[in-house]
């Protein structure tokens, strides 16, 4: 079974740069406190690192 991480949107991307908004949408987050489960790959980890003020890794 492949490893997964759960990512939660903790703050609204409104007022953030367009690049940050695109990262949040690419992860698949739309609402605050929404949690998505994604594969634990360097690409998803990199996206989460780019916007730490908007996202939180819930579990690894």
N, C-alpha and C positions, 0 to 999 in steps of 0.2 A: 504494500500500500504506500502510495506517495505521501510525503509529508505535506501538511497544509498549515497555513497561518490564517488567523481571523483578524480582520482589520475593521475598526469602528471609526465612523465619522463623528468627531467630537465637537466640531465647530463649523459654522457655515462658511462656504467659500465666497460669499458675497463680499465684495470689496477687495478680494485677493486678485493678484495678477491673473490674466487669462491663462497663462501656462499652468498655474496651480489648479485652476478650475478644470482644465483638461485632464490633468493627472487624476483628480478625484473622480471624474466621470469615467475615465479609462479603467479605474479599479472597479467601477460598478456601483458606486455609492451615490445615493440621491437624497436621502433624508438624514437628519441628525440622529445619532444613536443607532443607526442602521449598521448591522454587522454583515460582512461578506466573508466567505471562506475561499481562499485562493491558494494555488500551489506555492510551496515554499521555494521559489526560484529567485535568482539574483535580480531579475527584472522587477518583480513585485516588491522585493525588499528595497530596491533602489527608489521606486516610486514612493514608498512609505517614508523613506529617509528625506526625500525632497520637500515634503510638506508635513513636518512633525507637529506644527502648530494646529493642523486641521485633523490629523489622523492619530489613532492609537492602535498599536498591535495588542490585541486582547490576549491571545494565546499563541504559542508557537508549536 
